[in-house]
Amino acid sequence: MTSETDVAEALLEHRQRLWRLVHFRMHPALRGRVDAEDILQDAYLDAVARRAQFPRDGSHYLWLRLIVLQTLVDHFRRHVLAEKRSVTRETKNPPHSAENSTSLSIVGQLLGHLTSPSQAILREELGHSLREAIDQMGELDAEVLALRHFEELSNQEIASILGITEKAASIRYVRALQRLKDLLPKIPGFSPDDFPRSSL
């Protein structure tokens, strides 16, 4: 049977990747309320409680990744949705389904350098345009782009997560990345030089 030590060792081995995952996938409304360390600690406790499901032959990272994502959702519901229940009831697309999306995560990564108060308006305007551009890709292509380019998963890992072949994951990634590069210069006020080169 898997021990708590097994889980701890797996978490330690993949800590940097999981840290990157948290920073990429965390909803903006959750930032400032909890930090990555809080998420990883809670995910570890959940993983220990679920250690009977610890994969013997499969990917420990993908198992931990799923638990971390579920932990993010739990924190979002606890800290954000709990304070906005009345607003959520009146909207057709509540925050946990509409705003906590892949396109939002990609936009956050691309606009991460715009952090000063003077850039707040520009960030909001560009963010809206970027989301519209990314949404034009289609949900699956955007997800492949997020997994490969920003989470830095392998094609094999992406194929496992999305239930597609490795070849399909590779083709979709190349296509999605090119579409993003083609779309970004068409956005008013956007310049590729404004963003870190690692993002593109």
C-alpha positions in Angstrom: 0.0 0.0 0.0 1.2 3.5 -0.8 2.6 5.3 2.2 2.5 9.0 3.1 6.2 9.0 2.3 5.6 7.8 -1.2 3.2 10.7 -1.8 5.6 13.2 -0.2 8.5 12.0 -2.5 6.3 12.3 -5.6 5.3 15.8 -4.6 8.9 16.8 -4.0 10.0 15.4 -7.3 7.3 17.3 -9.2 7.2 20.4 -7.0 8.5 22.9 -9.6 6.0 21.7 -12.2 3.1 21.9 -9.8 4.2 25.3 -8.6 4.2 26.5 -12.3 0.7 24.9 -12.7 -0.7 26.8 -9.7 0.6 30.1 -10.9 -0.7 29.5 -14.4 -4.2 28.2 -13.5 -5.0 30.3 -10.4 -8.0 32.6 -11.0 -7.2 36.3 -10.7 -9.8 36.7 -8.0 -8.1 34.2 -5.9 -4.7 35.8 -6.1 -3.9 37.7 -2.9 -6.2 35.5 -0.9 -4.1 32.4 -1.0 -0.7 31.7 -2.4 0.8 28.7 -4.2 2.2 27.3 -1.0 -1.3 27.1 0.5 -2.6 25.3 -2.6 0.3 22.8 -2.6 0.0 22.1 1.1 -3.7 21.4 0.8 -3.2 19.3 -2.3 -0.6 17.3 -0.4 -3.0 16.6 2.4 -5.7 15.6 -0.1 -3.2 13.3 -1.9 -2.3 11.6 1.3 -6.0 11.0 2.1 -6.4 9.5 -1.4 -3.1 7.6 -1.5 -5.0 4.4 -2.2 -5.5 5.8 -5.7 -1.8 6.5 -6.1 -0.8 5.2 -9.5 1.7 2.3 -9.4 2.6 2.3 -13.1 1.1 5.6 -14.4 2.3 9.1 -14.1 2.6 10.4 -10.6 2.7 14.0 -12.0 -0.6 13.7 -13.8 -2.3 12.3 -10.7 -0.9 15.1 -8.5 -1.8 17.6 -11.2 -5.5 16.6 -11.1 -5.5 16.9 -7.3 -3.9 20.4 -7.5 -6.5 21.5 -10.0 -9.3 20.3 -7.8 -7.7 22.1 -4.8 -7.7 25.3 -6.9 -11.4 24.9 -7.6 -12.1 24.2 -4.0 -10.3 27.4 -2.9 -12.0 29.4 -5.6 -15.5 28.2 -4.4 -14.6 28.9 -0.8 -13.0 32.3 -1.1 -14.7 33.8 -4.2 -18.0 32.2 -4.9 -19.0 32.0 -1.3 -18.9 35.9 -1.2 -20.7 36.3 -4.5 -23.6 33.8 -4.3 -26.3 36.3 -5.0 -24.4 37.6 -8.0 -23.7 34.1 -9.3 -27.4 33.2 -9.1 -28.2 36.1 -11.4 -25.6 35.3 -14.1 -26.0 32.7 -16.8 -22.3 31.9 -16.7 -21.0 31.7 -13.1 -17.4 32.5 -12.4 -16.4 28.9 -11.8 -17.4 27.8 -15.3 -16.8 30.9 -17.4 -14.1 33.0 -15.9 -11.9 30.2 -14.5 -11.1 29.1 -18.1 -8.0 28.2 -20.1 -8.2 31.4 -22.2 -8.2 33.5 -19.0 -5.1 31.6 -17.8 -3.3 32.3 -21.1 -4.3 36.0 -21.0 -2.9 36.2 -17.5 0.4 34.7 -18.6 0.7 37.0 -21.6 -0.2 40.2 -19.6 1.7 39.2 -16.5 4.2 42.0 -16.9 1.5 44.7 -16.8 1.3 45.1 -13.1 1.5 48.8 -12.3 -1.6 51.0 -11.6 -0.9 53.0 -14.7 -1.1 49.9 -16.8 -4.4 48.6 -15.2 -6.6 50.1 -18.0 -4.4 48.8 -20.7 -4.3 45.4 -19.1 -8.1 45.3 -19.0 -8.6 46.4 -22.6 -5.9 44.1 -23.9 -7.2 41.2 -21.8 -10.7 41.4 -23.3 -9.3 41.5 -26.9 -6.8 38.7 -26.1 -9.6 36.5 -24.7 -11.7 37.0 -27.9 -8.7 36.1 -30.1 -7.9 33.0 -28.1 -11.5 31.9 -28.1 -11.4 31.9 -31.9 -9.0 29.0 -31.7 -11.5 26.6 -30.3 -11.5 25.1 -26.9 -9.3 22.0 -27.7 -6.6 24.0 -29.5 -6.5 26.6 -26.7 -6.2 23.8 -24.1 -3.3 22.1 -26.1 -1.6 25.4 -26.3 -1.9 26.0 -22.5 -0.7 22.5 -21.7 2.2 22.4 -24.0 3.4 26.0 -24.1 2.6 27.3 -20.6 2.5 24.2 -18.4 5.3 22.7 -20.5 3.8 19.2 -20.6 5.0 16.6 -23.1 2.9 15.5 -26.0 2.5 12.1 -24.3 1.1 13.8 -21.1 -1.2 16.0 -23.2 -2.5 13.0 -25.1 -3.2 11.2 -21.8 -5.1 14.2 -20.3 -7.2 15.0 -23.4 -7.7 11.5 -24.8 -6.0 12.2 -28.1 -3.0 10.7 -29.8 0.5 12.2 -29.3 0.6 13.1 -33.0 -2.7 14.9 -32.8 -1.4 16.8 -29.7 1.7 17.8 -31.6 -0.2 19.0 -34.7 -2.7 20.9 -32.6 0.0 22.6 -30.6 1.9 23.8 -33.7 -1.3 25.0 -35.3 -2.5 26.8 -32.1 0.8 28.5 -31.5 0.9 29.8 -35.1 -2.7 31.0 -34.8 -1.9 32.9 -31.6 1.2 34.5 -33.2 -1.0 35.5 -36.2 -3.8 36.9 -34.1 -1.9 38.9 -31.6 -0.5 41.6 -34.0 -4.0 42.3 -35.1 -5.1 43.4 -31.7 -5.1 47.3 -31.4 -2.5 48.4 -28.9 -0.7 45.1 -28.9 3.0 44.7 -29.7 4.8 41.4 -29.4 7.7 43.3 -27.9 5.5 44.2 -24.9 5.6 40.6 -23.7 8.4 38.4 -22.4 9.9 36.4 -25.2 9.3 33.2 -23.2 5.6 33.7 -23.6 5.7 33.6 -27.4 
